[in-house]
């Protein structure tokens, strides 16, 4: 029950005259909170204006030399040039990206430790149940970088010429065909599981420890097919060692424009690309995140970048923070459905 003076007046009493009262305790508290918020905003804005004032570390939770590492170093170099401080790549592979990702989740949220993530992370949200972190809880989306298509190839002597023939063969012989991947939960594996679910076919998954072994056995004819990087398989497809059946983006690949997409060749709305992005620990000042986002958008949208990446089969993803957050949430939901349908398990 309130004990402010207007309650006493409402009860008909005549309070003893007193000096004009100052602000009520509630108003004083509100004023202090307001000043605190304004002060925090001013500090945060100043921090963003001065950011970065020392080198920034980009943790890549994958091995050096792969696409994630290559594009991380490209972005690090360009951010260093535009922001006037060094951006250093730190490779921390292991446990399906969990080790390096957890390191960033536990880092000080000041913008000086960032994570290079891929859609392997959005798959892992449902694939790895006992992770010490959750993407949407422990991180702030900063900016996506790019996406790259995969290509579905079959061994040269499988006897199919297009996706329709492959699906017909798979349905005629459930479980008889096989596809290789670089390991459980990788984009190559999940592209296969998405295809099986959407095409309504049963194909045996054969996991390898890395793409090299999987690729060797498809080229050698020991395994029937695989989803692989377009740039890696282009030469093999053109030499006839494998047959390029379809690419996995919604639009045809700039590297293999003669090859139809899975969606246009018989499985409508199919899409399974490899995309990369930057994340920061939860609590990183919003102005710092927005500043990084703006710089990344400038970098990936530059005509020289667009032209160079097109030759590599990569497409820039200029996207604001809020849009990237929604994109990630949708990707997590998409792969959670496929993990459940397929019964995929993490290899740990």
C-alpha positions as CSV (number, residue, x, y, z in Angstrom):
1,X,0.0,0.0,0.0
2,X,1.3,3.4,-0.9
3,X,2.4,5.8,1.8
4,X,2.9,8.9,-0.4
5,X,1.2,12.3,0.9
6,X,-1.6,12.1,-1.7
7,X,-2.9,8.9,0.1
8,X,-3.1,10.8,3.4
9,X,-5.1,13.6,1.7
10,X,-7.4,11.1,0.1
11,X,-8.2,9.8,3.6
12,X,-9.4,13.3,4.7
13,X,-6.6,14.1,7.1
14,X,-4.8,17.5,7.3
15,X,-1.1,16.9,7.3
16,X,1.1,19.3,9.1
17,X,2.5,22.0,6.8
18,X,6.1,21.2,5.8
19,X,8.7,22.5,3.4
20,X,8.1,21.8,-0.3
21,X,9.2,18.1,-0.7
22,X,12.0,17.1,-3.0
23,X,11.7,14.3,-5.5
24,X,10.2,11.1,-4.3
25,X,12.5,8.1,-3.7
26,X,11.1,6.5,-6.8
27,X,11.8,9.5,-8.9
28,X,15.3,9.8,-7.5
29,X,15.9,6.1,-8.3
30,X,14.6,6.6,-11.9
31,X,16.8,9.6,-12.4
32,X,19.9,7.7,-11.2
33,X,19.0,4.8,-13.6
34,X,18.5,7.3,-16.4
35,X,21.8,8.9,-15.8
36,X,23.5,5.5,-15.6
37,X,22.0,4.5,-18.9
38,X,23.1,7.7,-20.6
39,X,26.6,7.3,-19.1
40,X,26.8,3.7,-20.3
41,X,25.6,4.7,-23.7
42,X,28.2,7.5,-23.8
43,X,31.0,5.1,-22.8
44,X,29.8,2.5,-25.3
45,X,29.7,5.0,-28.1
46,X,33.1,6.3,-27.2
47,X,34.4,2.7,-27.1
48,X,33.1,2.1,-30.6
49,X,34.6,5.4,-31.8
50,X,38.0,4.4,-30.5
51,X,37.7,0.7,-31.5
52,X,39.9,-1.0,-32.1
53,X,42.8,0.4,-30.1
54,X,44.8,-2.8,-30.0
55,X,45.0,-6.0,-32.1
56,X,41.9,-8.1,-32.5
57,X,42.0,-11.9,-32.5
58,X,39.7,-14.0,-34.9
59,X,39.5,-17.5,-33.6
60,X,39.0,-20.1,-36.4
61,X,37.8,-23.4,-34.9
62,X,39.0,-25.3,-37.9
63,X,42.3,-26.5,-39.2
64,X,44.6,-24.1,-41.1
65,X,44.4,-24.2,-44.9
66,X,40.7,-24.9,-45.4
67,X,38.2,-22.5,-46.8
68,X,37.2,-21.1,-43.4
69,X,40.8,-20.3,-42.6
70,X,41.5,-18.8,-46.1
71,X,38.4,-16.5,-45.9
72,X,39.1,-15.6,-42.3
73,X,42.6,-14.4,-43.2
74,X,41.2,-12.4,-46.1
75,X,38.7,-10.6,-43.9
76,X,41.3,-10.1,-41.2
77,X,43.7,-8.4,-43.6
78,X,41.0,-6.1,-45.0
79,X,39.7,-5.2,-41.5
80,X,43.2,-4.4,-40.4
81,X,43.6,-2.1,-43.4
82,X,40.3,-0.3,-42.9
83,X,40.4,0.0,-39.1
84,X,44.1,0.6,-38.6
85,X,44.8,-2.3,-36.2
86,X,46.0,-5.8,-36.7
87,X,43.4,-8.6,-37.0
88,X,45.2,-11.9,-36.2
89,X,43.8,-15.3,-37.1
90,X,44.2,-18.0,-34.3
91,X,43.4,-21.6,-35.4
92,X,41.9,-23.7,-32.6
93,X,40.5,-26.8,-34.3
94,X,39.1,-29.8,-32.4
95,X,35.9,-31.6,-31.3
96,X,34.0,-30.6,-34.3
97,X,34.7,-26.8,-33.8
98,X,33.6,-27.0,-30.1
99,X,37.1,-26.2,-28.6
100,X,37.7,-23.0,-30.4
101,X,34.1,-21.9,-30.2
102,X,34.0,-22.4,-26.4
103,X,37.1,-20.4,-26.1
104,X,35.4,-17.4,-27.7
105,X,32.2,-17.9,-25.7
106,X,34.2,-17.5,-22.5
107,X,36.3,-14.5,-23.7
108,X,35.8,-10.9,-22.5
109,X,33.0,-9.4,-24.5
110,X,34.9,-6.3,-25.7
111,X,35.2,-6.9,-29.4
112,X,38.8,-8.0,-29.3
113,X,38.1,-11.8,-29.6
114,X,35.8,-12.8,-32.5
115,X,34.7,-16.2,-33.9
116,X,34.9,-17.3,-37.5
117,X,31.9,-19.6,-37.7
118,X,30.2,-21.7,-40.4
119,X,26.9,-23.5,-40.8
120,X,28.6,-26.4,-39.2
121,X,27.8,-24.4,-36.0
122,X,24.1,-24.2,-36.8
123,X,24.1,-27.9,-37.4
124,X,25.9,-28.6,-34.2
125,X,23.2,-26.8,-32.2
126,X,21.1,-30.0,-32.6
127,X,23.7,-32.5,-33.4
128,X,25.9,-32.0,-30.3
129,X,23.7,-32.1,-27.2
130,X,26.3,-31.5,-24.5
131,X,28.0,-28.4,-25.8
132,X,29.1,-25.9,-23.1
133,X,27.6,-23.0,-25.2
134,X,24.6,-22.2,-27.4
135,X,24.9,-19.9,-30.4
136,X,21.9,-17.7,-29.8
137,X,22.4,-17.5,-26.1
138,X,26.2,-17.0,-25.7
139,X,27.1,-15.1,-28.9
140,X,26.1,-12.0,-30.8
141,X,25.9,-12.2,-34.6
142,X,28.3,-9.7,-36.2
143,X,28.2,-10.3,-40.0
144,X,28.0,-13.2,-42.6
145,X,30.9,-13.3,-45.1
146,X,30.0,-15.5,-48.0
147,X,28.5,-18.8,-49.1
148,X,29.8,-21.5,-51.5
149,X,27.8,-24.1,-53.4
150,X,28.6,-27.8,-53.3
151,X,28.2,-30.1,-56.3
152,X,26.7,-33.6,-56.3
153,X,29.0,-35.9,-58.3
154,X,28.7,-39.6,-59.0
155,X,31.4,-42.1,-60.0
156,X,31.9,-42.0,-63.7
157,X,30.5,-45.5,-64.4
158,X,27.4,-45.4,-62.2
159,X,25.2,-45.2,-65.3
160,X,23.2,-42.1,-64.6
161,X,23.2,-38.8,-66.6
162,X,21.1,-36.5,-64.5
163,X,19.4,-36.1,-61.1
164,X,16.1,-37.6,-62.3
165,X,17.9,-40.8,-63.3
166,X,19.8,-40.9,-60.0
167,X,16.6,-40.6,-57.9
168,X,14.9,-43.3,-60.0
169,X,17.9,-45.6,-59.4
170,X,18.0,-44.9,-55.7
171,X,14.2,-45.6,-55.4
172,X,14.6,-48.8,-57.3
173,X,17.4,-50.0,-55.1
174,X,16.8,-48.6,-51.5
175,X,20.0,-48.6,-49.5
176,X,22.1,-50.0,-52.3
177,X,23.7,-46.7,-53.3
178,X,26.3,-45.0,-51.1
179,X,27.5,-41.5,-50.6
180,X,30.8,-40.3,-48.9
181,X,31.3,-37.4,-46.7
182,X,34.1,-35.8,-44.7
183,X,32.5,-36.9,-41.4
184,X,29.3,-36.7,-39.4
185,X,27.7,-33.3,-39.1
186,X,29.9,-31.7,-41.8
187,X,28.1,-29.6,-44.5
188,X,28.9,-32.4,-47.0
189,X,27.1,-35.0,-44.8
190,X,24.1,-32.8,-44.0
191,X,23.8,-31.9,-47.8
192,X,23.4,-35.6,-48.3
193,X,20.8,-36.1,-45.5
194,X,18.8,-33.1,-46.8
195,X,18.8,-34.6,-50.3
196,X,17.6,-38.0,-49.0
197,X,14.8,-36.4,-47.0
198,X,13.6,-34.1,-49.7
199,X,14.0,-36.6,-52.6
200,X,12.5,-39.5,-50.6
201,X,15.4,-41.9,-51.2
202,X,17.5,-44.2,-49.0
203,X,21.2,-43.9,-49.6
204,X,24.0,-45.3,-47.3
205,X,26.2,-42.7,-45.7
206,X,29.9,-43.6,-45.5
207,X,31.7,-41.1,-43.3
208,X,35.5,-40.4,-43.6
209,X,37.9,-38.4,-41.5
210,X,38.2,-35.6,-43.9
211,X,37.4,-34.8,-47.5
212,X,40.5,-36.3,-49.1
213,X,39.7,-39.9,-48.3
214,X,36.1,-39.5,-49.3
215,X,37.0,-37.9,-52.6
216,X,39.7,-40.5,-53.4
217,X,37.2,-43.4,-53.0
218,X,34.5,-41.7,-55.2
219,X,37.1,-41.0,-57.9
220,X,38.3,-44.6,-57.6
221,X,34.7,-45.9,-57.8
222,X,34.5,-47.5,-54.4
223,X,31.7,-45.1,-53.3
224,X,28.9,-44.1,-55.6
225,X,28.6,-40.3,-55.0
226,X,29.3,-37.4,-52.7
227,X,28.6,-33.7,-52.2
228,X,31.9,-31.8,-52.5
229,X,33.2,-28.3,-53.1
230,X,32.5,-27.1,-56.7
231,X,36.0,-25.7,-57.2
232,X,37.6,-29.0,-56.0
233,X,35.5,-31.2,-58.3
234,X,35.4,-29.1,-61.5
235,X,38.6,-30.5,-63.0
236,X,37.6,-34.1,-62.1
237,X,34.2,-33.6,-63.7
238,X,35.6,-32.1,-66.9
239,X,38.1,-35.0,-67.2
240,X,35.3,-37.6,-66.8
241,X,36.5,-39.1,-63.6
242,X,33.2,-38.2,-62.0
243,X,29.9,-36.9,-63.4
244,X,28.6,-33.6,-62.1
245,X,24.9,-34.1,-61.5
246,X,23.7,-30.9,-59.8
247,X,24.9,-28.0,-57.7
248,X,23.3,-27.1,-54.3
249,X,22.6,-23.4,-54.4
250,X,19.3,-21.8,-55.4
251,X,21.1,-20.4,-58.5
252,X,23.6,-22.0,-60.8
253,X,27.2,-21.9,-59.8
254,X,29.5,-19.3,-61.4
255,X,32.1,-22.1,-61.7
256,X,29.8,-24.7,-63.2
257,X,27.1,-22.7,-65.0
258,X,26.3,-25.6,-67.3
259,X,25.2,-27.8,-64.4
260,X,21.7,-27.4,-63.1
261,X,20.8,-26.9,-59.4
262,X,19.3,-29.7,-57.4
263,X,16.2,-27.5,-57.0
264,X,15.7,-27.0,-60.8
265,X,16.6,-30.6,-61.6
266,X,13.9,-32.3,-59.6
267,X,14.0,-31.4,-55.9
268,X,12.2,-28.0,-55.5
269,X,13.5,-25.6,-52.8
270,X,16.6,-27.7,-52.1
271,X,19.5,-25.6,-50.8
272,X,22.6,-26.7,-49.0
273,X,25.6,-24.3,-49.1
274,X,28.6,-23.7,-46.9
275,X,28.5,-20.2,-45.4
276,X,30.8,-18.3,-43.1
277,X,30.3,-15.5,-40.7
278,X,31.7,-13.6,-37.7
279,X,30.4,-13.8,-34.2
280,X,31.3,-12.0,-30.9
281,X,30.8,-13.1,-27.3
282,X,27.4,-12.1,-25.8
283,X,27.6,-8.7,-24.1
284,X,30.0,-7.1,-26.7
285,X,28.9,-3.5,-27.0
286,X,26.3,-3.0,-29.7
287,X,28.1,0.0,-31.3
288,X,31.3,-2.2,-31.7
289,X,29.3,-5.0,-33.3
290,X,27.6,-2.5,-35.6
291,X,30.9,-0.9,-36.6
292,X,32.4,-4.4,-37.4
293,X,29.2,-5.2,-39.4
294,X,29.5,-2.1,-41.5
295,X,33.1,-2.7,-42.3
296,X,32.5,-6.3,-43.3
297,X,29.7,-5.3,-45.6
298,X,32.0,-2.8,-47.3
299,X,34.7,-5.5,-47.7
300,X,32.4,-8.2,-49.1
301,X,30.6,-5.8,-51.4
302,X,33.7,-4.3,-53.0
303,X,33.8,-5.0,-56.7
304,X,37.2,-6.5,-56.5
305,X,36.1,-8.9,-53.8
306,X,32.9,-9.9,-55.7
307,X,34.9,-10.5,-58.9
308,X,37.6,-12.6,-57.1
309,X,35.1,-14.7,-55.1
310,X,33.0,-15.4,-58.2
311,X,36.0,-17.1,-59.8
312,X,36.2,-19.2,-56.6
313,X,32.6,-20.1,-56.5
314,X,31.8,-18.0,-53.5
315,X,29.1,-15.4,-53.2
316,X,29.2,-12.4,-50.8
317,X,26.5,-12.1,-48.1
318,X,26.2,-8.4,-47.2
319,X,23.7,-8.5,-44.3
320,X,22.8,-6.2,-41.4
321,X,23.1,-7.6,-37.8
322,X,19.4,-8.2,-37.3
323,X,19.0,-9.9,-40.7
324,X,22.0,-12.2,-39.9
325,X,20.4,-13.1,-36.6
326,X,17.2,-14.1,-38.3
327,X,19.1,-16.0,-40.9
328,X,21.0,-18.0,-38.3
329,X,17.9,-18.8,-36.3
330,X,16.2,-20.2,-39.5
331,X,19.3,-22.2,-40.3
332,X,19.4,-23.7,-36.8
333,X,15.7,-24.7,-37.2
334,X,16.3,-26.2,-40.7
335,X,19.1,-28.4,-39.7
336,X,17.5,-29.5,-36.5
337,X,14.7,-31.0,-38.5
338,X,17.1,-32.9,-40.8
339,X,19.2,-34.1,-37.8
340,X,16.0,-35.5,-36.3
341,X,14.8,-37.1,-39.5
342,X,18.1,-38.6,-40.3
343,X,19.1,-39.7,-36.8
344,X,22.5,-38.2,-37.4
345,X,24.9,-38.5,-34.5
346,X,28.1,-36.5,-33.7
347,X,31.4,-38.4,-34.0
348,X,32.9,-37.7,-30.7
